[in-house]
Amino acid sequence: MAQQNMDVVRGLYEAFGRGDGAAVLAAMDPGIEWNEAENFPYADGNPYIGPMAVAAGVFQRIGEDWEFWSLDIEHMLDAGDNIVVLGRYKSKHKQTGTPLDCQFAHIWWLRDGKAIRFQQYADTAQARGACGLR
């Protein structure tokens, strides 16, 4: 089961990287609970419940606000029904022109091959600064 969970999460990041939003959303349970890091620019909708809420409240806004958004994965840690992913966001804000290169940690909870919960931790000060927020 642990390898299957690693494969699901790895597949999510690969799909995101190639812009395949449908595949990303398909890997989520219909009742997924998604939480952005406290004070992150998109945490205002926490918790996002369901793939469509994540798509509208997080992914769509990333596309609107940033010239590009990449996730450089440094480590994926197998914790059974949980997968921890460590890496860096790299981006450039459309409005401010400010680049972003900040660390993140993602925790995924999985059940029956689907992501049921997500928690982001990130350098919120850097992300807010790149958006021109305090």
Backbone as JSON, one array per atom type, in Angstrom:
{
  "sequence": "MAQQNMDVVRGLYEAFGRGDGAAVLAAMDPGIEWNEAENFPYADGNPYIGPMAVAAGVFQRIGEDWEFWSLDIEHMLDAGDNIVVLGRYKSKHKQTGTPLDCQFAHIWWLRDGKAIRFQQYADTAQARGACGLR",
  "N": [[0.83, -1.2, 0.0], [1.96, 1.24, 0.76], [3.81, 1.85, -1.3], [2.01, 2.23, -3.38], [0.72, 4.55, -2.51], [2.87, 6.37, -2.62], [3.24, 6.36, -5.37], [0.8, 7.46, -6.25], [0.94, 10.1, -5.22], [3.33, 11.0, -6.41], [2.49, 10.87, -9.04], [0.53, 12.89, -8.99], [2.11, 15.25, -8.76], [3.61, 15.05, -11.11], [1.56, 15.25, -13.03], [0.61, 17.83, -12.44], [2.89, 19.27, -13.14], [2.94, 18.96, -15.92], [0.74, 20.32, -16.6], [-1.73, 19.06, -16.48], [-4.5, 19.33, -15.25], [-6.9, 17.9, -14.94], [-6.07, 15.27, -14.4], [-4.78, 15.67, -11.97], [-6.92, 16.46, -10.31], [-8.47, 14.16, -10.51], [-7.1, 12.37, -8.95], [-7.84, 12.98, -6.45], [-9.91, 12.41, -3.63], [-13.49, 12.68, -3.61], [-14.28, 14.09, -1.33], [-12.05, 15.48, -0.44], [-10.07, 17.25, 1.92], [-8.54, 20.24, 1.89], [-5.89, 22.21, 2.9], [-4.29, 25.25, 2.88], [-1.19, 26.75, 3.91], [-1.23, 28.56, 6.97], [-1.73, 32.02, 6.66], [-0.76, 32.0, 4.07], [-1.18, 33.25, 0.72], [-3.53, 32.05, -0.38], [-4.93, 30.93, 1.66], [-7.28, 31.9, 2.56], [-9.59, 30.53, 1.97], [-9.59, 28.22, 3.44], [-10.92, 25.39, 5.19], [-10.57, 23.96, 1.97], [-13.0, 22.07, 0.45], [-13.36, 19.24, -1.41], [-12.5, 18.45, -4.84], [-13.23, 20.39, -6.82], [-13.46, 22.75, -5.37], [-10.8, 23.08, -4.6], [-9.65, 23.39, -7.11], [-10.83, 25.83, -8.0], [-10.3, 27.6, -5.86], [-7.59, 27.48, -5.36], [-5.82, 26.41, -7.52], [-6.77, 27.76, -9.85], [-6.43, 30.41, -9.1], [-3.66, 30.5, -8.75], [-2.89, 30.28, -11.44], [-3.95, 32.68, -12.39], [-2.5, 34.62, -10.97], [0.27, 34.22, -11.17], [3.14, 34.11, -13.33], [4.29, 31.7, -13.97], [4.4, 28.53, -12.31], [6.25, 26.45, -10.52], [7.1, 23.35, -8.97], [9.69, 22.18, -7.27], [10.69, 19.16, -6.39], [12.34, 17.91, -3.61], [12.5, 15.88, -1.69], [10.63, 12.92, -1.06], [8.8, 11.44, 1.38], [7.92, 8.41, 2.77], [5.29, 7.62, 4.75], [3.52, 5.59, 5.25], [0.15, 5.66, 5.24], [0.37, 8.29, 4.85], [2.09, 10.75, 2.99], [4.94, 12.68, 2.84], [6.12, 15.56, 1.35], [8.87, 17.41, 0.4], [10.16, 20.45, -0.75], [10.67, 23.11, -3.18], [8.95, 26.05, -4.13], [8.89, 27.71, -7.19], [8.54, 30.68, -8.89], [7.03, 33.57, -10.51], [5.53, 36.55, -9.81], [2.78, 37.92, -11.5], [1.71, 40.58, -11.32], [3.42, 42.09, -9.59], [5.94, 41.4, -10.48], [7.8, 40.15, -8.97], [10.07, 37.62, -8.11], [9.67, 34.26, -6.84], [11.03, 31.96, -4.66], [10.72, 29.69, -2.67], [10.73, 27.52, 0.2], [8.82, 24.52, 0.79], [6.62, 22.28, 2.55], [4.63, 19.52, 2.11], [1.94, 17.62, 3.26], [0.31, 14.68, 2.65], [-2.62, 12.8, 2.98], [-3.8, 9.6, 2.38], [-6.24, 7.29, 1.1], [-7.41, 4.28, -0.08], [-6.17, 4.67, -2.57], [-6.61, 7.33, -3.21], [-6.22, 10.86, -2.66], [-7.1, 12.15, 0.4], [-6.76, 14.19, 2.13], [-4.92, 17.24, 2.48], [-2.16, 19.14, 3.54], [-0.47, 22.11, 3.52], [2.69, 23.57, 4.19], [4.62, 26.46, 4.2], [6.94, 29.06, 3.21], [5.49, 31.61, 4.13], [5.82, 34.37, 4.46], [7.59, 35.13, 2.43], [6.06, 34.42, 0.16], [3.78, 36.06, 0.44], [5.04, 38.55, 0.31], [6.01, 38.52, -2.33], [3.6, 38.76, -3.63], [2.96, 41.31, -3.04], [1.76, 41.73, -0.64], [1.35, 42.32, 2.89]],
  "CA": [[0.0, 0.0, 0.0], [2.81, 2.43, 0.86], [4.34, 2.17, -2.63], [0.89, 2.76, -4.16], [0.53, 5.94, -2.08], [3.97, 7.15, -3.2], [2.97, 6.48, -6.8], [-0.31, 8.41, -6.41], [1.43, 11.46, -4.97], [4.28, 11.3, -7.48], [1.67, 11.12, -10.23], [-0.09, 14.22, -8.83], [3.1, 16.28, -9.08], [3.92, 14.94, -12.54], [0.42, 15.79, -13.77], [0.63, 19.28, -12.24], [4.02, 19.78, -13.92], [2.63, 18.99, -17.35], [-0.48, 21.11, -16.79], [-2.88, 18.16, -16.61], [-5.34, 19.56, -14.08], [-7.9, 16.84, -14.8], [-5.44, 14.13, -13.74], [-4.54, 16.05, -10.58], [-8.2, 16.41, -9.61], [-8.95, 12.77, -10.49], [-6.4, 11.64, -7.88], [-8.38, 13.43, -5.17], [-11.19, 11.9, -3.16], [-14.52, 13.72, -3.73], [-14.4, 14.87, -0.1], [-10.74, 15.91, 0.03], [-9.96, 18.47, 2.72], [-7.29, 20.87, 1.46], [-5.54, 23.38, 3.7], [-3.1, 26.04, 2.59], [-0.5, 27.19, 5.12], [-1.77, 29.78, 7.58], [-1.18, 33.27, 6.14], [-0.42, 31.9, 2.65], [-2.17, 34.06, 0.01], [-4.77, 31.35, -0.72], [-5.47, 30.3, 2.87], [-8.55, 32.54, 2.91], [-10.68, 29.59, 1.76], [-9.38, 26.99, 4.23], [-10.45, 24.31, 4.34], [-11.25, 23.71, 0.69], [-13.57, 20.72, 0.49], [-13.67, 18.71, -2.72], [-11.58, 18.84, -5.9], [-13.62, 21.62, -7.52], [-13.11, 23.88, -4.49], [-9.35, 23.22, -4.71], [-9.38, 23.92, -8.45], [-11.24, 27.23, -8.07], [-9.75, 28.42, -4.79], [-6.13, 27.44, -5.32], [-5.16, 26.26, -8.81], [-7.17, 28.84, -10.76], [-5.81, 31.64, -8.62], [-2.24, 30.43, -9.09], [-2.81, 30.61, -12.85], [-4.26, 34.1, -12.59], [-1.59, 35.51, -10.26], [1.69, 33.94, -11.38], [3.54, 33.85, -14.71], [4.5, 30.25, -13.99], [4.44, 27.99, -10.95], [6.86, 25.12, -10.54], [7.39, 22.71, -7.69], [10.9, 21.36, -7.35], [10.63, 18.17, -5.32], [13.64, 17.53, -3.1], [12.36, 14.59, -1.0], [9.31, 12.35, -0.79], [8.97, 10.56, 2.52], [6.84, 7.45, 2.93], [4.82, 7.43, 6.13], [2.36, 4.69, 5.18], [-1.02, 6.31, 4.65], [0.73, 9.69, 4.67], [3.3, 11.02, 2.23], [5.46, 14.03, 3.09], [6.9, 16.03, 0.22], [9.65, 18.6, 0.69], [10.69, 21.03, -1.98], [10.67, 24.56, -3.34], [8.13, 26.7, -5.15], [9.58, 28.72, -8.0], [7.51, 31.38, -9.63], [7.19, 35.02, -10.67], [4.2, 37.15, -9.69], [2.45, 38.71, -12.69], [1.47, 41.99, -11.05], [4.57, 42.75, -8.97], [7.18, 41.02, -11.14], [8.71, 39.63, -7.95], [10.25, 36.16, -8.16], [9.44, 33.46, -5.64], [11.85, 30.75, -4.54], [10.54, 29.41, -1.24], [10.6, 26.13, 0.58], [7.51, 24.04, 1.22], [6.4, 20.9, 2.98], [3.25, 19.08, 1.88], [1.56, 16.33, 3.85], [-0.83, 14.07, 1.97], [-3.26, 11.64, 3.59], [-4.4, 8.82, 1.31], [-7.05, 6.12, 1.42], [-7.92, 3.59, -1.27], [-5.57, 5.2, -3.79], [-7.03, 8.72, -3.44], [-5.83, 11.85, -1.66], [-8.28, 12.54, 1.17], [-6.46, 15.41, 2.89], [-3.66, 17.88, 2.12], [-1.75, 20.28, 4.37], [0.72, 22.81, 3.03], [3.49, 24.46, 5.03], [5.48, 27.17, 3.26], [7.47, 30.36, 3.61], [4.38, 32.51, 3.83], [6.29, 35.76, 4.38], [8.12, 35.34, 1.08], [4.96, 34.35, -0.8], [2.97, 37.29, 0.58], [5.86, 39.65, -0.19], [6.02, 38.46, -3.79], [2.27, 39.22, -4.07], [2.77, 42.7, -2.63], [0.96, 41.73, 0.59], [2.12, 42.36, 4.13]],
  "C": [[0.86, 1.26, 0.0], [3.36, 2.83, -0.5], [3.23, 2.75, -3.51], [0.66, 4.23, -3.79], [1.63, 6.85, -2.63], [3.71, 7.39, -4.68], [1.85, 7.48, -7.08], [0.2, 9.84, -6.27], [2.43, 11.87, -6.04], [3.52, 11.64, -8.77], [0.97, 12.48, -10.19], [0.88, 15.32, -9.25], [3.49, 16.24, -10.56], [2.81, 15.53, -13.39], [0.37, 17.32, -13.64], [1.73, 19.91, -13.11], [3.76, 19.86, -15.4], [1.32, 19.72, -17.65], [-1.74, 20.29, -16.96], [-3.74, 18.25, -15.35], [-6.37, 18.47, -13.86], [-7.32, 15.63, -14.08], [-5.16, 14.43, -12.27], [-5.83, 15.9, -9.79], [-8.73, 14.98, -9.5], [-8.28, 11.95, -9.4], [-6.91, 12.02, -6.5], [-9.71, 12.75, -4.88], [-12.23, 13.02, -3.3], [-14.67, 14.6, -2.49], [-13.07, 15.38, 0.43], [-10.84, 17.2, 0.85], [-8.58, 19.05, 2.46], [-7.06, 22.12, 2.28], [-4.23, 23.99, 3.23], [-2.48, 26.46, 3.92], [-1.15, 28.46, 5.66], [-1.0, 30.99, 7.05], [-0.67, 33.18, 4.7], [-1.5, 32.66, 1.88], [-3.51, 33.37, -0.27], [-5.39, 30.63, 0.47], [-6.83, 30.86, 3.25], [-9.75, 31.61, 2.72], [-10.57, 28.31, 2.56], [-10.6, 26.66, 5.07], [-11.26, 24.26, 3.05], [-11.74, 22.27, 0.73], [-13.98, 20.31, -0.92], [-12.73, 19.25, -3.79], [-11.96, 20.14, -6.6], [-13.32, 22.86, -6.68], [-11.61, 24.14, -4.55], [-9.01, 23.86, -6.07], [-9.68, 25.42, -8.52], [-10.5, 28.1, -7.06], [-8.24, 28.48, -4.75], [-5.56, 27.45, -6.74], [-5.51, 27.38, -9.78], [-6.49, 30.15, -10.37], [-4.31, 31.65, -8.88], [-2.05, 30.82, -10.56], [-3.06, 32.08, -13.15], [-3.16, 35.0, -12.06], [-0.12, 35.37, -10.65], [1.98, 33.64, -12.84], [3.76, 32.37, -14.95], [4.55, 29.81, -12.54], [5.04, 26.6, -11.04], [7.14, 24.64, -9.12], [8.61, 21.83, -7.91], [10.91, 20.44, -6.13], [12.05, 17.78, -4.91], [13.6, 16.16, -2.41], [10.88, 14.21, -0.93], [9.52, 11.29, 0.29], [7.72, 9.7, 2.72], [6.51, 7.3, 4.41], [3.55, 6.59, 6.12], [1.2, 5.34, 4.48], [-0.8, 7.8, 4.44], [2.02, 9.76, 3.85], [3.68, 12.47, 2.51], [6.36, 14.39, 1.92], [7.56, 17.34, 0.61], [10.21, 19.15, -0.61], [10.65, 22.54, -1.96], [9.67, 24.96, -4.41], [9.03, 27.68, -5.89], [8.55, 29.35, -8.9], [7.91, 32.84, -9.81], [5.79, 35.61, -10.7], [3.94, 38.07, -10.88], [2.38, 40.21, -12.4], [2.71, 42.71, -10.51], [5.88, 42.49, -9.7], [8.2, 40.41, -10.2], [8.83, 38.11, -8.07], [9.99, 35.53, -6.8], [10.32, 32.23, -5.72], [11.81, 30.37, -3.07], [10.33, 27.93, -0.99], [9.16, 25.8, 0.96], [7.63, 22.64, 1.77], [4.92, 20.63, 2.75], [3.05, 17.74, 2.58], [0.28, 15.88, 3.17], [-1.32, 12.9, 2.81], [-3.96, 10.91, 2.45], [-5.2, 7.66, 1.85], [-7.58, 5.57, 0.1], [-7.43, 4.23, -2.57], [-5.96, 6.63, -4.13], [-6.52, 9.61, -2.31], [-7.09, 12.32, -0.93], [-8.04, 13.83, 1.97], [-5.09, 15.91, 2.45], [-3.4, 19.02, 3.07], [-0.45, 20.83, 3.8], [1.37, 23.57, 4.18], [4.46, 25.14, 4.09], [5.98, 28.46, 3.89], [6.43, 31.41, 3.23], [4.82, 33.96, 3.71], [6.82, 36.05, 2.98], [7.0, 35.34, 0.04], [4.1, 35.62, -0.74], [3.75, 38.49, 0.05], [5.89, 39.68, -1.71], [4.7, 38.95, -4.38], [2.04, 40.69, -3.75], [1.89, 42.84, -1.4], [1.87, 41.83, 1.79], [1.79, 41.19, 4.99]]
}
